[in-house]
């Protein structure tokens, strides 16, 4: 998240459009990831990232969650674990704010 400077947060409230080749986190018990290849419409995308610095160390906290639907009508989702590649124009509603550590 190169947009987040020290003490700044960036958030997404919603998004619309389509993505392809998304990587999602598996349930906490397996700690793995799963890659879905294809074209998927975004149902919901939301989350926040906070970047802070303490004792010279940068810490990135947070994450994004996404719900998607495939061409077959199958709905699925989870926490993002990799890049999200747009397959169509994607519009996001979000913002940023300054926070104190």
N, C-alpha and C positions, 0 to 999 in steps of 0.2 A: 504494500500500500504506500507507494511513493507520495501520494497526496497528503498523508497524515504526517504532520510535523510533530515535534515534541509538545505534548500537552494538548494535542488536537485530536478530535474524533470525527469520523465520517460515518454516516448512516444511510441506509436505503430503506424506505418505507414500502415501496411497491415498484413493480416493473411490468411492462408488457412487451411482447415480441416473441421471438423464437431463438433457440440456441441449439448447438450440436456438440456432440462429444463431451459430455459433462462427467466429472469425477466427483463421486459422493463418498462421504465417510460411512463405514459400516457401523453397526451398533457397537457401543462401548466395549462389549465383551470380546470382540474380535480385533479391534484396533486397526483394521485394514481399510482398503478403499475398493470401490467398484466403479468401472468405467462404462457408461452407456453411450453407444455410438448411434447416431441417427439425428433426426430432426424432431425437436420437442418444443411445444408451446409453453411459455411461462404462465403458470397459474398464480403463483405468489413468489416474491423474492424479498427478503428483508434481513436486516442484521446491522451490526455496528462493529467498527474496529477502533480501538484506543491505542495510541502510541505514547509511551511515557519513557522518561530517562531517569535513572537513579544510579548514583555512584558510577557514572560513565557508561552504564549498560542500558541499551534500549530494550524495551519490552513491548511486544505487540499482543494485545488481548482482544478477544471477540471472535466473530465469525459471521457467516451468512448462511441462511437456510433457504432452500428453494423447493417448490412443488412444481412438477412438470406433468404434461400429458402428451402421450405419443399419438401417432396417426391411428392406432388401433383403439384409442380411448382409454388406455391404461394410465392411471394416475399413480405417480410415485414421487418421492422426494427425500430430502435429508440435508445434512450439513455439507456445504461445498468443501472439497478437499483439493481442488486444483483450479486451473484457469477455466473461465466460462467464455465460450466462443459464440458470438452472435451469428445466427443463420439468417437473420432478417434485421431490419432496423429495430432497435430496442430502446424504449423510453423508460427512464428511471425517475422516481420522485425521491429525493433525499436531501441531505445537507451536511453541514459540519458545525462544530462548536468547539470552543476553547474550554478546557477543564483544568482544574488544579489538582496536582498529585496529592 
